Amino acid sequence: MQSADHQKIWNLIKDEHTAVLVTVGRDGTLDSRPMGCVQKEFDGTLWFLTFKDTPKVLEIAKKSAGTRILCSTVRL
């Protein structure tokens, strides 16, 4: 993704503080959960803080062909 694309995405998400993280669970179902998302800039990667021994970390770490991560902003 080019810098202009990053800027366009950043302009859409920079004021958001909650995103929905979606991963593929062990049984193939989609697991989604709200996550705090706080960062000062966007280079193509969104960063989330969590505990290291959570199912979401294991799902992401598997990096199987079926694993996808989708982050979308949520307005409450």
C-alpha positions in Angstrom: 0.0 0.0 0.0 1.3 3.4 -0.9 1.7 6.4 1.4 -1.4 8.2 0.0 -3.4 5.1 0.7 -2.1 5.0 4.3 -3.0 8.6 4.7 -6.5 8.1 3.4 -7.1 5.2 5.8 -5.5 7.2 8.7 -7.9 10.1 8.0 -10.8 7.6 8.4 -9.7 5.9 11.6 -7.5 8.4 13.5 -10.2 9.6 15.9 -11.4 6.1 16.7 -10.4 4.3 19.8 -12.3 1.0 19.5 -12.0 -1.5 16.7 -13.4 -5.0 16.1 -10.7 -7.6 15.8 -12.0 -10.7 13.8 -10.0 -14.0 13.7 -10.7 -17.5 12.6 -11.2 -19.8 15.6 -9.9 -23.3 16.1 -13.2 -24.8 14.8 -13.2 -22.5 11.7 -15.8 -20.0 13.0 -15.2 -16.3 13.1 -14.3 -14.9 16.6 -14.8 -11.2 17.0 -14.1 -8.9 19.9 -13.9 -5.2 20.5 -10.3 -4.0 21.1 -8.8 -0.7 22.1 -6.8 0.8 19.4 -4.5 3.8 20.3 -1.8 5.0 18.0 -0.4 8.2 16.8 0.3 7.3 13.2 -0.6 4.6 10.6 1.9 2.8 8.4 -0.4 0.0 7.4 -0.4 -1.9 10.7 -2.8 -1.4 13.6 -1.5 -2.3 17.0 -3.6 -3.7 19.8 -2.6 -4.5 23.4 -3.7 -7.7 25.0 -2.5 -10.4 27.4 -0.2 -13.0 25.7 -2.1 -16.1 26.7 -5.4 -15.3 25.2 -7.2 -17.2 22.4 -7.0 -14.3 20.0 -3.2 -14.3 20.2 -3.1 -18.1 19.6 -5.4 -17.7 16.6 -3.2 -14.9 15.1 0.0 -16.8 15.9 -1.2 -19.9 13.9 -1.0 -17.9 10.7 -2.9 -20.7 8.9 -4.0 -20.1 5.3 -7.6 -19.4 6.7 -6.6 -16.8 9.3 -7.7 -13.3 8.4 -7.8 -10.3 10.6 -10.3 -7.5 10.0 -10.3 -4.3 11.9 -13.2 -1.9 11.6 -14.2 1.1 13.6 -17.2 1.0 15.9 -19.1 4.1 16.9 -21.1 3.8 20.1 
